[in-house]
């Protein structure tokens, strides 16, 4: 069973920075890609950024130039450096993994989420 655990959320003032981390543990065959999603109250969950095993990245337009996603394949961890945070970045942030638990079983696995609040 695969487990994804996020950490690093909290309260920050506008213009500030936070770093989120995600650790993947358990039994699995291969991590194809990892990503960060967020969901604000009343909104649908949206992709923030993703990174594949080759470290190719993809960002939502709203965070380009402010957020940076990175990944340590050996440690099975991922981070999201968030800079110049805005109140509209306030949301629950979820770590997602596209993971082969066996060579034949592919799943989308989710963490429990971590709250990020940007407010003065």
FILODREN-818159 format. One record per residue (C-alpha): residue number from 1; x, y, z. Coordinates in steps of 0.05 Angstrom, whole numbers, plus 32768, in hexadecimal, padded with zeros to 4 digits. Layout:
<rs>
<r><num>NUM</num><px>X</px><py>Y</py><pz>Z</pz></r>
...
</rs>
This chain:
<rs>
<r><num>1</num><px>8000</px><py>8000</py><pz>8000</pz></r>
<r><num>2</num><px>801A</px><py>8044</py><pz>7FED</pz></r>
<r><num>3</num><px>8017</px><py>8080</py><pz>801C</pz></r>
<r><num>4</num><px>8023</px><py>80C9</py><pz>800B</pz></r>
<r><num>5</num><px>802E</px><py>80F9</py><pz>8045</pz></r>
<r><num>6</num><px>8030</px><py>8144</py><pz>803D</pz></r>
<r><num>7</num><px>8051</px><py>8176</py><pz>806D</pz></r>
<r><num>8</num><px>8063</px><py>81BF</py><pz>806F</pz></r>
<r><num>9</num><px>8020</px><py>81E4</py><pz>806B</pz></r>
<r><num>10</num><px>800E</px><py>821E</py><pz>8097</pz></r>
<r><num>11</num><px>7FFD</px><py>8267</py><pz>809C</pz></r>
<r><num>12</num><px>8027</px><py>829A</py><pz>8076</pz></r>
<r><num>13</num><px>801F</px><py>82E3</py><pz>8065</pz></r>
<r><num>14</num><px>8016</px><py>82FA</py><pz>801D</pz></r>
<r><num>15</num><px>8058</px><py>82FD</py><pz>7FF9</pz></r>
<r><num>16</num><px>8075</px><py>82C8</py><pz>8026</pz></r>
<r><num>17</num><px>808F</px><py>8282</py><pz>8018</pz></r>
<r><num>18</num><px>8081</px><py>823B</py><pz>802C</pz></r>
<r><num>19</num><px>809D</px><py>81F7</py><pz>8019</pz></r>
<r><num>20</num><px>8070</px><py>81BA</py><pz>8015</pz></r>
<r><num>21</num><px>808D</px><py>8174</py><pz>8017</pz></r>
<r><num>22</num><px>8070</px><py>8130</py><pz>8004</pz></r>
<r><num>23</num><px>808D</px><py>80ED</py><pz>8016</pz></r>
<r><num>24</num><px>8078</px><py>80AD</py><pz>7FF3</pz></r>
<r><num>25</num><px>807E</px><py>806D</py><pz>801B</pz></r>
<r><num>26</num><px>8065</px><py>8026</py><pz>8019</pz></r>
<r><num>27</num><px>806B</px><py>7FF0</py><pz>7FE5</pz></r>
<r><num>28</num><px>806B</px><py>8005</py><pz>7F9C</pz></r>
<r><num>29</num><px>808C</px><py>7FF5</py><pz>7F5A</pz></r>
<r><num>30</num><px>8096</px><py>8039</py><pz>7F3A</pz></r>
<r><num>31</num><px>8083</px><py>8082</py><pz>7F43</pz></r>
<r><num>32</num><px>8071</px><py>809D</py><pz>7EFF</pz></r>
<r><num>33</num><px>8063</px><py>80E5</py><pz>7F14</pz></r>
<r><num>34</num><px>8054</px><py>810E</py><pz>7F52</pz></r>
<r><num>35</num><px>802B</px><py>814D</py><pz>7F57</pz></r>
<r><num>36</num><px>800C</px><py>8181</py><pz>7F83</pz></r>
<r><num>37</num><px>7FC2</px><py>8192</py><pz>7F80</pz></r>
<r><num>38</num><px>7F9B</px><py>81C4</py><pz>7FA8</pz></r>
<r><num>39</num><px>7F53</px><py>81CF</py><pz>7FBA</pz></r>
<r><num>40</num><px>7F36</px><py>820F</py><pz>7FD7</pz></r>
<r><num>41</num><px>7EF1</px><py>8211</py><pz>7FF7</pz></r>
<r><num>42</num><px>7EBB</px><py>820F</py><pz>7FC2</pz></r>
<r><num>43</num><px>7EED</px><py>81FF</py><pz>7F8A</pz></r>
<r><num>44</num><px>7F00</px><py>81C1</py><pz>7F65</pz></r>
<r><num>45</num><px>7F43</px><py>81A0</py><pz>7F73</pz></r>
<r><num>46</num><px>7F76</px><py>81BB</py><pz>7F41</pz></r>
<r><num>47</num><px>7FBC</px><py>81A8</py><pz>7F2B</pz></r>
<r><num>48</num><px>7FF2</px><py>81D6</py><pz>7F46</pz></r>
<r><num>49</num><px>8031</px><py>81B4</py><pz>7F2C</pz></r>
<r><num>50</num><px>804A</px><py>8170</py><pz>7F18</pz></r>
<r><num>51</num><px>808D</px><py>814E</py><pz>7F0C</pz></r>
<r><num>52</num><px>809D</px><py>810C</py><pz>7EEB</pz></r>
<r><num>53</num><px>80D6</px><py>80DC</py><pz>7EF7</pz></r>
<r><num>54</num><px>8101</px><py>8101</py><pz>7EC4</pz></r>
<r><num>55</num><px>80F5</px><py>8142</py><pz>7EEB</pz></r>
<r><num>56</num><px>80CB</px><py>8161</py><pz>7EB4</pz></r>
<r><num>57</num><px>809C</px><py>8193</py><pz>7ED5</pz></r>
<r><num>58</num><px>8058</px><py>81B1</py><pz>7EC8</pz></r>
<r><num>59</num><px>8039</px><py>81ED</py><pz>7EEB</pz></r>
<r><num>60</num><px>7FF5</px><py>820E</py><pz>7EEE</pz></r>
<r><num>61</num><px>7FF8</px><py>8253</py><pz>7ECF</pz></r>
<r><num>62</num><px>7FE4</px><py>8272</py><pz>7F11</pz></r>
<r><num>63</num><px>8024</px><py>825B</py><pz>7F33</pz></r>
<r><num>64</num><px>8058</px><py>825F</py><pz>7EFC</pz></r>
<r><num>65</num><px>8094</px><py>8287</py><pz>7F11</pz></r>
<r><num>66</num><px>8080</px><py>8283</py><pz>7F5B</pz></r>
<r><num>67</num><px>807F</px><py>8238</py><pz>7F6B</pz></r>
<r><num>68</num><px>80B5</px><py>8204</py><pz>7F5F</pz></r>
<r><num>69</num><px>80AA</px><py>81B9</py><pz>7F62</pz></r>
<r><num>70</num><px>80E3</px><py>8188</py><pz>7F6E</pz></r>
<r><num>71</num><px>80EC</px><py>813E</py><pz>7F7A</pz></r>
<r><num>72</num><px>811F</px><py>810F</py><pz>7F97</pz></r>
<r><num>73</num><px>8115</px><py>80CC</py><pz>7F74</pz></r>
<r><num>74</num><px>8144</px><py>80A7</py><pz>7FA3</pz></r>
<r><num>75</num><px>811F</px><py>80BF</py><pz>7FE1</pz></r>
<r><num>76</num><px>80DA</px><py>80BC</py><pz>7FC2</pz></r>
<r><num>77</num><px>80CB</px><py>8103</py><pz>7FD8</pz></r>
<r><num>78</num><px>80B1</px><py>8141</py><pz>7FB7</pz></r>
<r><num>79</num><px>80B0</px><py>818A</py><pz>7FCB</pz></r>
<r><num>80</num><px>808C</px><py>81C9</py><pz>7FB6</pz></r>
<r><num>81</num><px>80AF</px><py>820B</py><pz>7FC3</pz></r>
<r><num>82</num><px>807A</px><py>8241</py><pz>7FC4</pz></r>
<r><num>83</num><px>8091</px><py>828A</py><pz>7FBF</pz></r>
<r><num>84</num><px>806C</px><py>82CC</py><pz>7FBB</pz></r>
<r><num>85</num><px>802F</px><py>82AC</py><pz>7FD7</pz></r>
<r><num>86</num><px>7FEB</px><py>82CD</py><pz>7FCC</pz></r>
<r><num>87</num><px>7FAA</px><py>82C7</py><pz>7FF2</pz></r>
<r><num>88</num><px>7F8D</px><py>82A1</py><pz>7FB6</pz></r>
<r><num>89</num><px>7FC1</px><py>826A</py><pz>7FC2</pz></r>
<r><num>90</num><px>7F9B</px><py>8259</py><pz>8002</pz></r>
<r><num>91</num><px>7F83</px><py>8211</py><pz>7FFC</pz></r>
<r><num>92</num><px>7F8E</px><py>81CA</py><pz>8013</pz></r>
<r><num>93</num><px>7FC9</px><py>81AF</py><pz>7FED</pz></r>
<r><num>94</num><px>7FCB</px><py>8165</py><pz>7FDA</pz></r>
<r><num>95</num><px>8004</px><py>813A</py><pz>7FC4</pz></r>
<r><num>96</num><px>7FF2</px><py>810B</py><pz>7F8C</pz></r>
<r><num>97</num><px>801A</px><py>80D1</py><pz>7F6F</pz></r>
<r><num>98</num><px>8010</px><py>80AB</py><pz>7F2F</pz></r>
<r><num>99</num><px>802D</px><py>8069</py><pz>7F47</pz></r>
<r><num>100</num><px>8034</px><py>8022</py><pz>7F30</pz></r>
<r><num>101</num><px>8029</px><py>7FFA</py><pz>7F6F</pz></r>
<r><num>102</num><px>803B</px><py>7FBB</py><pz>7F47</pz></r>
<r><num>103</num><px>8053</px><py>7FB7</py><pz>7EFE</pz></r>
<r><num>104</num><px>800B</px><py>7FAE</py><pz>7EEB</pz></r>
<r><num>105</num><px>7FE3</px><py>7FDA</py><pz>7F1A</pz></r>
<r><num>106</num><px>7FE3</px><py>8026</py><pz>7F11</pz></r>
<r><num>107</num><px>7FC1</px><py>8054</py><pz>7F42</pz></r>
<r><num>108</num><px>7FB9</px><py>809D</py><pz>7F53</pz></r>
<r><num>109</num><px>7FCA</px><py>80A3</py><pz>7F9D</pz></r>
<r><num>110</num><px>7FBC</px><py>80DF</py><pz>7FC8</pz></r>
<r><num>111</num><px>7FD6</px><py>80FC</py><pz>8009</pz></r>
<r><num>112</num><px>7FA9</px><py>8116</py><pz>8040</pz></r>
<r><num>113</num><px>7FB5</px><py>815F</py><pz>802F</pz></r>
<r><num>114</num><px>7FD6</px><py>8199</py><pz>8053</pz></r>
<r><num>115</num><px>7FB7</px><py>81DE</py><pz>805D</pz></r>
<r><num>116</num><px>7FD9</px><py>821C</py><pz>8041</pz></r>
<r><num>117</num><px>7FBC</px><py>825E</py><pz>8057</pz></r>
<r><num>118</num><px>7FD6</px><py>82A0</py><pz>803B</pz></r>
<r><num>119</num><px>7FBC</px><py>82DA</py><pz>8065</pz></r>
<r><num>120</num><px>7FD3</px><py>8318</py><pz>8088</pz></r>
</rs>
